Amino acid sequence: MTDRAVNMFETFLRRRGLHVTQSRRAVVEAVFSLPAHFEAADLWAALRGVVSSAATVYRTLELLEEAGLVRR
């Protein structure tokens, strides 16, 4: 599902005129590699050093929700 989800998310971003960044891609790959429910704060902790800020993680999660790929 990871590759398919990444492709769907990238298509969603491009249709909205948003950039496909390495940080967004890292968040998506991390989300879909997790086996179960997760907390956003835990995701941010796991991606520290890969993603520049917690805001990037939270905004990307919001975009994933808008794209219909995750639920709160």
C-alpha positions as CSV (number, residue, x, y, z in Angstrom):
1,M,0.0,0.0,0.0
2,T,2.9,2.4,0.6
3,D,3.8,3.0,-3.0
4,R,0.2,3.3,-4.0
5,A,-0.6,5.7,-1.2
6,V,2.4,7.8,-2.0
7,N,1.4,8.0,-5.6
8,M,-2.2,8.9,-4.7
9,F,-1.0,11.6,-2.3
10,E,1.4,13.1,-4.9
11,T,-1.4,13.2,-7.5
12,F,-3.7,14.9,-4.9
13,L,-1.0,17.5,-4.1
14,R,-0.3,18.3,-7.8
15,R,-4.0,18.7,-8.5
16,R,-4.1,21.3,-5.8
17,G,-1.0,23.1,-7.0
18,L,1.0,22.0,-4.0
19,H,4.6,20.9,-4.1
20,V,5.7,17.3,-3.5
21,T,8.5,17.7,-1.0
22,Q,10.9,15.2,0.5
23,S,9.4,16.0,3.9
24,R,5.9,15.3,2.8
25,R,7.0,12.1,1.2
26,A,8.8,11.0,4.4
27,V,5.6,11.6,6.4
28,V,3.5,9.6,4.0
29,E,5.9,6.7,3.8
30,A,6.2,6.7,7.7
31,V,2.4,6.8,8.1
32,F,1.8,3.8,5.8
33,S,4.6,1.8,7.2
34,L,3.1,1.8,10.6
35,P,1.2,-1.4,11.5
36,A,-1.7,0.3,13.5
37,H,-3.1,3.5,15.0
38,F,-0.6,6.2,15.9
39,E,-0.4,9.5,17.6
40,A,0.8,12.5,15.6
41,A,3.3,13.4,18.3
42,D,4.8,9.9,18.1
43,L,5.1,10.3,14.3
44,W,6.8,13.6,14.8
45,A,9.2,12.1,17.3
46,A,10.1,9.3,14.9
47,L,10.7,11.7,12.0
48,R,12.7,14.3,13.9
49,G,15.9,14.9,11.9
50,V,14.2,13.8,8.7
51,V,11.4,16.4,8.7
52,S,12.2,20.0,9.6
53,S,9.3,20.7,12.0
54,A,6.3,19.4,13.8
55,A,4.1,21.7,11.8
56,T,5.1,19.9,8.6
57,V,4.0,16.6,10.1
58,Y,0.7,18.0,11.3
59,R,0.0,19.9,8.0
60,T,0.8,16.8,6.0
61,L,-1.5,14.7,8.1
62,E,-4.3,17.2,7.4
63,L,-3.6,17.0,3.7
64,L,-3.7,13.2,3.9
65,E,-7.0,13.4,5.6
66,E,-8.3,15.8,2.9
67,A,-7.1,13.3,0.3
68,G,-9.1,10.6,2.0
69,L,-6.1,8.5,2.8
70,V,-6.3,8.6,6.6
71,R,-8.9,9.3,9.3
72,R,-8.6,11.1,12.6
